[in-house]
Amino acid sequence: MTSPTAQRTFTHRRVLRLTADAYEQAVNLLAREVTNRIGPIEAIIGIANGGVPLSHSLAGRLDARVLRVDAQHNPTDTIYTQATGHVTLDLRPLTTVLRDTRLVGNVLLVDDICGTGATIDALYPRLIPYLWAGSVVHTAVLCRNTGADYNPHLWIWDTDDWVHFPWEAPLPGTTPVEDLAVPDTAQHR
């Protein structure tokens, strides 16, 4: 559970860039860790926007179906914007697909970054009606901001500045950039 005062950490030294190659390596690493630590996954739920590309990339490697939920808690996409702490959720993309069914087994909830953990905290209880008894929701993200109170089950990088992902618009040319190097192992709780 995140604290209501949790804030993302930004050192304002550079933007951390996840290149397309590093992204593919990170997805392979997450898929391997999911297989080894969690086991088979029935469904991967991508939190839009950033979790959707990750959900599709992982689904191909884990042979799992992809579902989606929409969430927003950033007032803008401008770099260094703090989250509001208020999360708006739209489960219609998920509930329309599931209708009167429930998910069985392991479910993987993914996002590009865990800034504070507020989105995962807000979403988790809303998923319970769509799970069978005994189903388990696991969480995985590419990045976890060092200001986050929440630790996902799996993540690749701890970050202390703004992160730019391959699917985002190009950065302004004057922004100092540092490419993220892929570690040998994922981090886990």
N, C-alpha and C positions, 0 to 999 in steps of 0.2 A: 504494500500500500504506500503510495507516495504521500509526502507531506504537502499541505496546501501552499507552503512557501517554497517548494522546490523550484529552482531556476537552473536553466542550462548555463554551463560555463563557457565563456568565450574569452580567450586571451587576446584576441584582436591582433595577433602577430601575422597570420596567414590564413588562407582558406585551405582546408584539407581536401584534396581532390582524389576521388575514387575513379581511376581510369577504367576503360572497358576491359582491358586485360586483367587488372587486379580484381574487378568485379567477378569475372568468370572464375578466377582462382578462388575467390572468397565463397562463391556459390558451391563450387566443388568441395571446399573444406566444410561448409555448413552441411551439405548433403551427407558427407562421410560421417560427421559427428552425430547427425540426426539418426542415421542408420545404426551407429555403434552404441549411442547412449539411450535412444528412445525406442527404436525399432520401426516397424511398418507404420505408415501414416495413411489414414483414410482420406483426409482432406486437409488442404492448406488454405487458410483464410488470409488473404492479402488485405492490409489496411491501406486504402487509397489515400493518397496517390502513390507514395513511394514504396509501399509494400506490394503493390500489384506486379511490377516487373520481377521482384524477388520471388513472389509466389509462383509465377509462371516458370521461371528458371529452375526453381527447386522441384516443381511438379514433374518436369521432364526427367529429372534424375531420380526422383523417389517414387515414380509411378503413382501419383496421387491426384485426386481431382482438385480443381481450383475454385474457390469461392471468394467473394469480395464483400467488404463493408466499407462504407465511406465515413471518414472522420476528419474533423478539422478543429484545430485549436491554435493555429497561428493566424494572426490578423492579416499578414501579408507574407509573400515569399522573399521579401528583401532580406539580404544577409544580415546576420546578427540580431534579428527580431526575436525577442523573447516570446515564449508561448503565453497565452492568456491565463492558463490554468483551467479554463472552461472548455470542455470538449463537447462538440456537437457530433452526434452519431446518426447515421442513416443506415439502418439494417435492411432496407428494402432489396438491395441487390442479393443479399443472402437469403432473406425470407421468401423472396419470389422463387428462387431456385429450389429451396427446401420444401416449401409449402407445408404439408402435414407430416413430413418425415423428420427424423432426427439423425444426428451423426453418431456413429458407433466407433469405438476404439480411440486411437490417438489422433488428435487434431493439432495442427501446427498453425499458430497465429503469428504472422510475420509482418514486419515493417522495416523500412530502410534504417530508421534511427530511433532509439529510445532516448528522447531528450530529457524528460523528467519521469516518464512512466505513467503520466496521467491518461494517455489514450488507452493503454492496455488496462489500467485500473478501471476506467469507465466502461470499456467494452466487455471485459470478462463476465461480469454478472449478467449482462444482456445476452450472452451466448448460452447460458445454462438451459433455458427452455428448448434449445435445439440439440441437446445432447442426451443420449441414453445414459442411464445409470451405469457407472463404471467407465465412461468415456473420460479421457484426460486431455486437457488443453495445455500444450507446451508452447513456449514463446521463443522466437529467434529473430534477431535483428543483425544488420551488418555492423552498425555502430551504436555504442552506448556512450552518451555524454557523461563526463566525469561529475557533472552536477546532479545526475539522476539519483534518486533514492531507490529506484527499482532496478533489480538485476533480472534480465530475461534468463531463460534456461540456457540459451546459447547466444553468443555474439562474437564478432571478430575483433573489432577495434574499440578501445577506450579513446574518446576524442575530447579535446579541450578547446576546440574552435569550430567554426562553421564548416560543414561538410558539403561538398559539391558532388552530386551523383551523375553518372553518365547520361541519364535520361533528362537532365535539366538543361535549361537554356545556357549557352556559353557565358562564362564569367567575363566581367569587364576586363579589358586588357591591362589595367593598372593594378589589379588585385594581386598581391603576393600569393603564390600557390606552392603547396608542398604535396607531392603525391604520397598516398598511403602505401606502405609496403605490406605485403601479405605475410602474416606470421605462419609458423608451421602448424599451430593448433588453434582451435577456437577456444574462447573462454566460456566457462559455464558456472552455474551456481551450485 
